[in-house]
Amino acid sequence: MDWLALQSRMPRDSTMSQRSFRLGALEAVLEGRQYDVLHHAFSKERSDAGEYIPLDERRPSVRTGLCRVVVEDSVSLLFSEGHWPSLRASDPHTASVLSDLVRESRLNETMLEAATRGSVGSVAIQLRIVQRHAYFEVLPTKFLWPIWRRDNPRELLTVTECYKVSDQDLITQGYPVEAGSGPCWFKRTWDDQAEHWFLPVPISIDPTKMVVDAERTVVHKLGFVPIVWIRNISGSGGHEPDGPDGTCTFAAGIDTVIEADYLLSQAGRGLKYGSDPTLILKDPSAGLAGGQGIRTGGAATALTLPPEGDAKLLEINGNAAAAVLAHVQELRAIALEAMHGNRAHGDRLGSAQSGRAIELMCQGLIWLADRLRISYGDGGLLGLLKMLCQASARLERGLLVAGEPHANLDPAGLALVWPSWFPASFADRQAQATSITTLLQAGVIDQQAAFDIVAPLYGLGGLPPPSDSDLAS
């Protein structure tokens, strides 16, 4: 069974768009729920009526989870503690305040969640200003639809969220809905002035005719839509060139992962059968009156046969299991290559390796993370930071960061300084220091360029560059 066949078994609401269904199916793969639509366990070979159940109608008993592994590995190279970028701006005060705000709001956790959820194609991050403090919320885009400004295609005009909810969920949230009334439409819209909430209506009513809920509507008057929309990986991924979604990180490996899951599950069945082979009886009295009839069971069943009878074990050759495991290893390599995952085996390292050597072993994963830096770094994190600068100018007394008010933060020159992919060894640092010294003495680079090279390595990204007098002293 391939990915298209598995998608065809997933339930789909007739009112759901093709885009929402596709993103929902990819979310199921990311969360490991793609086989939940199959109702039979892999060990169940016969239905209650005695009919044989094909393999593609059973849930695999082994799930490799390679898609999730590749996503988590690539995201760790983006926004983990050792890979978080430092900030640089023309105004040192702006860089310092934003760095404090990042730590105070734990923005790295938000970006980790956003990059994980966005691996299906896209994700949105909402900025909330509550009592002059900044908060961030990750919004899955399955039921979101953005509209960009015509005069500035990089700036959002509106974002609309609309989906079905049960009456019980609405009652729990305090809506005046009668129990048992059935599912309703839930809708809210963001623009440059407010976050508009709408009163839920039954699904029989057109959602475009919903009335604004004045009690829950939040007016922010920021002058921009407080949402950053992130397309996963540059490129359309086979969809509309100007559509809201990018390329799914793991889509290229889903078919191969499904094949590996079923092969491993079938290999497990073979090993179980080999441990307890089926016993076949040749008994002339089987099926006759007074005979023992057809018997089933494993090798542990002791039998007494007449002289004309016979018994054999229906066994499986152990070489088949080894062949399956070898084939699965090839499938794993193919899937990781298609998704640009890490194919290196840590147990094959004979000694400590330099940072450069580890980079070469994980080159495919680094290429993937490097592309993600464009989407979630320049397009996501940097967009949020510039949005915070705009908000500080819009608020009457500015943003509160570490208990201090800060207004009119200048976003000029704001940039991200990314650290090295892997920690450098002492030999790497010694070689780099020698090279920088040689270049400085030859006049090829100046003090500023030398500082820019070593700053990420020694955690000096947020400090000003050294002056000639400092170096002389």
N, C-alpha and C positions, 0 to 999 in steps of 0.2 A: 504494500500500500504506500502510495506517495502522498505528498502534502496536499495536492488538489483533491485526492479521494478523501482524505481525512477532513478537509474543510467542508466538503459536500455533506458530511454527516453532522456538522455542527448546526444547531438550531439558529434560524435567522428570522427576525421580525420583519414582516412585509414593509413596515414603515421605516426600517433602518436603511441608510444609504450604503452603497457598496464600499465606500471609504470607511465608514464606521465598522462594518462587518470585518473588513480586512484588518484594521487595527485591533479589533477585539480578538480575532483569531491569532494574531501575532503576540498579543499580550498573554494569551493562553499558553503559547509555546514558552515565552519568557518565564512564566510562573509555574510551568510544568503541569498545566491542566489540559493539554491538548488531547489526551487519551480518555478524559472523563466522559466523553460522549459515547464511548464503547461500553456496553452494559455487561459484557461477559468477562470474567477473570481468565487469565491466560491458561490456568490449570484446568479450566472447565472445557472438556472436549465435546460433550454431548449436552443437548438441551434437555429440559424436563420431558419432552416428547420423544427423546431418543435420537434426534437428528444431529448430524455432525455440524459443529460450529467452525467455519473457516477461520484461519489465523487472523485475517484482517478485520474480523469482528470481535476479537478479543483484545483486552488491554495488556500491553507488555508488562511482564513482571520485573523487568530490568529497564531502568531509564538512565541513560548516560548523562543527560543534562548538559551536553557540550555547549549548547546555545547560551545558556546562562553563564557558564564558565567563561566563555569568550567575552561576554558583556562585562562581567565583573572584573576580569583581568584588565581589559582596556580602560574601564572607568577608574580602576585603582591607579593607573598611570596618569590619569588626568587630575584628580582632586583628592587623592589620599594625603595623609599628613606630610609625607616626604616629597610630594609632587605639587603642592599648592603653589601657585605663582605669587610672586611679590608684585607690588604696585609701584608704578612710576608716574609722576605728573610734573608739569612745568612748575606748579606751586607745591613746594614740599609740605605745606600745611594740609592741602587736599589729600595727598597720598597718606599722610599720617592719620588723618581723621577717618578715611575710608578703611584703612587697615584696622583701626580700632573697631569700626563698625562691623567689619567682617568677622572679627573674633567675638564681638558681643552678640551678634545675631546668629552665630554658628552657620554662616553662609556656606561653609564647606560641606556640611551635611545636606543642605538644600541642593547644592550642585551635584553631589553624589547621587541623590535620589533622582534628580532631573536627568542626568546622563544615563541612568539605568532605565528609567521609564521611557525616555526618548529614543532608546535603541530600536523601538518598533517603527520609527519614522519621524516623530516629532514630539515635542513637549512644550508646555507653557509654564512660565513662572510669574506669579502675581505678586506685586508689591503692595503691602498694606501699611498705611501710616496710622498708628493708634497712639494718641496722646504724644505725638511728635517722635515716637519710636518706630523704627522700621522693622517689619516682619515680612517673611517670604513664605509662599505656599506653592507647591508643585501641583499643576493641573494636568491630568491626562487629557489628550486631545481627541479621544474617540468621539465625543459628542460636542466638540468645540469647532467653530468655523470662524476664521478671521477674514476681515476685509481690510486691505491696505489703501492708503491714500493714493489718489491718482497723481497728485503733484509731487509725492514722495513715496515711491513704492517700498521703501524700507521702514516706513512709519505706519503703525496700525491706525485704522479709522474706527473700527468696532470689532468686538469679539462676542459671539453669541454662543450660549450653551443651552441645549434643549434635548431632553430625553424623558423617558417614561419612568415613573416611580409608583410604588404601590400605595394604596390608601393608608395602610398601617404605618408606613414610613412617614407619611405626611402628618398623621396624627401624633406620632412620636415627636416630630419637630414643632408641634404646636399649631398646625394649620387647622382651621375649622372645617374638617372634612368628615363626612358621615362614614362610619365603619361599614364595610361591605359595598362601598360605592364603586370599587374597581380601580384599575390603574388610571393615573392622571399624567398630564404633561407638566414637567417642571422646566422653567426657563429663566435665564437671567442674561443681561447684556451689559458689556463694559464699553464706555466711550470716554472722551477726554474730560468729561465733567462729573460723571457719576457711575456707580455700579447699580443698574436697574434690576430689581427683582420683580417677578410677575406672580400674580395669584394663580395657583394650579387650577386646571380645568380638566374635565373628562377627556379621554382620548378621542371621543367622537367629535370634539370641537376643534376647529382649525387653530393651531398654536399661534398663528400670526394675529389672532384676534384676542389674545390674552391681555388682561388689564394690569397696569403697573401696581405693585404692592408698595404703597408709600411708606408703610411702617418699616419694612426691611431694606428699602432702597438707601444706599449710602452715597452722599454727595461729597466728592473730594475736591473738585475744582482745581485739579493739578495742571490742566491744560494739555495732557497727553494720556493715552490709554496706559494704565499702570500694569501692563503685561508685556513680558518679553517672549516672543514666539521663536522657538529654536527648531530648525530643520536638521535632522540627524544626517550627518555626512553630506558634503557638497555633492550636488547632482540631483536629478529628478527621480532616479531609481525606477525608471520605466513608467512614471506617472506624469501628470501634467507638468510642463516645465515651470509654470508659475504657481503650481499647487502648493498647499500648505505643508506637505510632507516631503521628507528626504528619503534616502535609501535606508532600508532596515539593515542593521548591523549583521544579523545572523540569517537572513532569508536564504542566502546561497547554500547554506549547509543543512537546512531542515530536512530535505528528502533523504540525505545520507544518514543523518542522525536517526530518523525513523527506521531506516533499514538496519542500522546497527542495534537499535533497541530490540527489534524483533529477532535478530539473529542471536543476540545474547540470551534472550528469553528462551528461544528454542534450544540453545546449547544447554541451558539449565535443565530443561526438561529431559534432554538426552542423558545428562549426568545422573539425574534421578532415576531414570529408567535403567541405566547401567548398574546403579547400586542395588536395584530391586527389579531384576528382569522378569518379564512376563513368562508364566509357565503354560506351555501348550501340552494338552493331554490327547493321546490317541487311545480312546476307550471304546471298544465295540458296543458296550452297553449304553453309551451316551444317547439320550433321546428315547430309549426304549422304556417300556413299563417296568418299574422297579429299579431302573438304572440310576446312577448318580447324577446324570445330567451334565451340562456344561459348567465347568468350574472356573472361577477367576481368582487371581491372587498372585502374590510374589513368590520368590524362591524359598521363603521361610515356611511355606505351607507343606506339611508332611503328608504324603499320599501313599495309599496302598492300591496297587493295580493288579488286575488279573493277568495271567500269563500272556494273553493275546494283546494286552494294552501296551502303551508306550508314552513317554513323557520327554519333552525337550524344553530348553530355555531359549526364548526369543530375545537375543542379546543385541546390543549396539556396539559396533567397533569403536574403541577409544580414540582411534586416529581421527574420527569425524569431529570430535570436540576440539582437538588441536587445530584442525583445518579451519573450523569456524572462528576460533580465537585469532588465528593469523589473518583471516579475512576481515574480522572486525578491526584489527589494528590498522589495516590498509584503509578501511572506511573512515576510521578516526583521523588518520593523516589527511585524507581527501577533504573531510569536512573542515578540519582546522585550516587547511590551506585555502579553501574557498572563503572562509570567514576571516582570514588573516589572524588566526589565533596562534598561541604559543605552542610550537611543536617540539620544543627542547625538553629533554628528560634530565631532571636534576640529579638522578641517581647515577648518571653516566659521567659526572664531573669527577675527575681524579684529584683535583686540588683546587684551592681558592683561585678564582678568576678575577681579572680586572674588570672595571666597569665597562670598558670598550668590548671586551670579549663577551660579556653577558649581553650587551646590545646586539652583537652579531648573531648570537644564538636566538634572540627574541626579535629579530629584524621585522618579521611579518606583523607581530603585535605592535611594535613601535610605529610602523607605518600606519596602522589603523588608528592608534592613539594620536598620532601626529595630525591626521585628518580630523579627528574629533576635536582637537584643540581649536581648529578654525570655527567649528560650529558652536561648541560650548564655551570656548574661551573668548574669542573675538565677538562672536554673535550672541553669546549668552551672558557670561559673567561681566564682560566689559559693558554690554548694554545695560545691565542692572546698575552698575556703578555710575554710569552717566545719568541714568534715570534718578539715582539718589541725589546727584548734584543738582538736577533740575528741580527735584522736590524741595531741596534745602533753600532754593531761591523762591519757590512758590509759597512755602509756609511762612506765616507771619513772623515767628521767632526762630525759624530754622529747625533743624533736626537735633534731637538729643542723643549724644553719643558719649558714653561713659559719664553720664550725669552733667555734661556741659553742652550748651547750645552752640550750634554751628550753622551759619547761614551763608548763602551765596558761595558755595564751594565751586571752584573753577575747574571744569573738566578738561581744560586745554592740556594737550600732551599726555593725557591719561593712557597708560599702556600696561601690559602684563609682561613680566619677566619670568620666564619658565625655568625651572631648575633642570639639572641633568637627569636623564632617564634613570640611571642607576648610580649609586655612590661610587666615587672614584677611589681607587686604592692609593696607598702611599706612593707606589711607583708612578701611577698616573699623575699625581699631584707634583711629584718631583720633576717629571718630564715636562709638565705644563709650565712650571715655574722657570725652568731653564729656557724654554722656548720664549716665554714672555720677556725675560731679562734680555735675551739676545735681540729680540725685536725692538725693545726700548732703546738699547744701546746703539742700534743701527739707525734709529730714528724712523723706523717703519710705522710704528704706532706711538700715540701719546699716552699720558697718564690716564686720561679719561677712557680711552679704548682698553687699556690694560685693566682698569678697575671694572669695566663692563664685563670683561672675560672672567675674572676671578670672583666677582660678586655673587653669582648664583652658587658657586662651588663652596663658598664659605659663609653663606647666609647674610650677605651684605647688601641685598637688593634695596632695602629701604633707607640706607645711609647715603649721605652726600659723597661724591667722589673726592678723593684726597687731593690736596693742593701740593704744589711743588715744595712749599716751605714745610708742610707736614712730612713729606717724604724725606726731605733733607735732615729734619730733626730725628 
